[in-house]
């Protein structure tokens, strides 16, 4: 079975990130890793990352940049992490932290 990784760069996320993660965890897509890169978020946003960690799902991986380095740097950090730690992953999708998948991941999976 094919396995996929989802990479989400995040700067000061809100509740929408939690909804997105839950939607992805419940999807029919075989997601091996959901990697969220905190790109230097402020203290207020740290509660969102803590709530992600509290989900205690081994597929969720949270990486942190101490300071904001930009979306490109967050994506690079996440891609590197996935490629080094999950060689069995056959595809990586990126998503914004402030949206929903809208079923696009399931649609992509079913077309492969």
N, C-alpha and C positions, 0 to 999 in steps of 0.2 A: 504494500500500500504506500502511496506517495504521502509524504509529510511536508508541511509548510510552516514557514515562520512569518509572523506579522511583526512589523517594526513601526513603532509610534513615537516620533519625537514630540516632546511636550514641554511647553513653557507656561507656567502658571495655569495648569488645567483646572477645570471645574468638574461638576458632577457628570457632565457629558462623557468624560473619559471613563468613568466607572460604568456608565450605561453601555458604552462601546465595548469595553472589555467583557462585560457580562454577555452581550450579544454574540461576541466572537466565541466565547467559551461554550455557549449553548448551540452554536451552529453545527451543521453536519460536516464541516470541513475538518480534516484531520490536522489540527494545529499542534505542532510539537513545541513551539516557543512563541510566546507573546512578549516581545521585548519593548519596554517603555524606557525612553531615555529622557530623564529630567535634565533639561538644559538650563540649569541655574535658576530654577524657580524660587520665588520668594517664600518666606516662612509660612504665610497663610496657605499656600498650595501644598505644603508638606503633609497636611492632613489627608489629602487625596491620595498621595503616594503611600501613606501609612494604611489607609483603607484597602488599597490594592494588595499590600503585603499581608494584611489580615485575611484576605481571601484564601490564603494557604493553598494555592493551586501551583503545582510544580511547573506548570507551563508559563507562569508569569515570572518575568525577570525584570527587575528595575535597576537601571544604571543611572549614575548621577554625574553631571558636570558641576563643579563647584561654582562656576560663573557662566553666564550666558555666552556661548560660543557660536550661536547661530544654528539654523536648521540643518545646513549642510554638514556641519561638524557633528551634530547629533545623529544624523543618518549614517555618517562614516563610522562613528563609535558603535552604533547598533549593528551595522552590516558586519563589521570586524568581529564583534562578539558572537553573532550568529554563525558566521563561517568558521570561527575557531572552536566553538563549543558544540555545534550541531552539524557535523559533516553529512549526516543522513538527510538533511532538509533538501528538498528538490526545487523549492521555489520560495521567494521572499516577496511579500507585498508590503507596501508602506501605506499608512493611513494617517490622517490628521486627528489630533486628540480632541478636537471640538466637533466631531461629526458622528454619524452612524455609518455602518457598513452599507446600509440600504440593500442588503442581500448581494452586493457585488462580489464578495469573496465566495459565496456559495455558487454564484453564476460563473465565476472564473474557474472554480474547481470542477464544476460539471462540464465545462467545455474542454477540459484537458484530457 
